[in-house]
Amino acid sequence: MILDLEKIKLINFFERITKVNAIDCFDYSNKLVFIVPEKKIFIAVGKNGNNAVKLSRLLKKRVKIVSFSDNPVIFVKSF
């Protein structure tokens, strides 16, 4: 995985807002997708989706937060 400066900034911003370490982020279908550890998905999204809404508002782009799984079937389903 290669991190460019923009991706590092986005991940740092995400982590400041959610208090969850992101595994990766990328643009997909006009959304910013953040991948987080499976056990931290609810913290990352926030109560009533507050963190996701706040990120979307501040970044002026739709945001999707996805939980990572070693099992490809589970990972794709969460996406």
C-alpha positions in Angstrom: 0.0 0.0 0.0 1.4 3.4 -1.0 0.2 6.4 0.9 0.4 9.8 -0.8 0.3 13.1 1.1 -3.4 13.6 0.4 -4.4 10.1 1.7 -2.3 10.7 4.9 -4.1 14.0 5.5 -7.5 12.4 5.0 -6.7 9.5 7.4 -5.3 11.9 10.0 -8.4 14.0 9.8 -10.6 10.9 10.0 -8.7 9.7 13.1 -9.0 13.1 14.8 -12.8 13.2 14.3 -13.6 9.5 15.1 -10.8 8.6 17.5 -10.4 5.3 15.4 -7.3 4.4 13.4 -8.2 4.0 9.8 -6.6 1.1 7.8 -7.0 2.8 4.5 -9.0 5.3 2.5 -9.8 5.8 -1.1 -12.2 7.5 -3.6 -14.9 5.2 -4.9 -18.0 6.1 -6.9 -17.8 9.8 -5.8 -17.4 8.9 -2.1 -14.5 8.8 0.3 -14.3 5.3 1.8 -12.5 4.7 5.1 -11.6 1.2 6.1 -11.5 0.6 9.9 -11.0 -2.5 12.1 -14.1 -4.6 12.4 -14.4 -4.1 16.2 -14.2 -0.3 15.9 -16.9 0.3 13.2 -19.6 1.5 15.6 -17.2 3.9 17.3 -16.0 5.2 13.9 -19.6 5.8 12.6 -20.6 7.4 15.9 -23.9 7.5 17.7 -26.7 7.9 15.1 -24.0 8.2 12.4 -22.8 11.5 13.9 -19.2 11.0 13.0 -20.0 10.0 9.4 -22.3 13.1 9.0 -19.7 15.4 10.5 -16.9 14.1 8.2 -19.1 14.4 5.2 -20.0 18.0 6.1 -16.4 19.0 6.8 -14.9 17.3 3.8 -17.8 18.4 1.5 -18.0 14.8 0.1 -20.0 11.7 0.8 -18.3 9.4 3.3 -18.6 5.7 3.7 -17.1 3.8 6.7 -16.5 0.1 6.1 -15.3 -2.5 8.6 -12.3 -4.6 7.5 -12.4 -8.4 7.7 -9.8 -11.0 6.8 -12.7 -13.0 5.3 -13.2 -11.6 1.8 -16.9 -12.5 1.7 -17.6 -10.6 5.0 -15.5 -7.7 3.9 -17.3 -7.3 0.5 -20.7 -7.6 2.3 -19.8 -4.8 4.7 -18.8 -2.7 1.7 
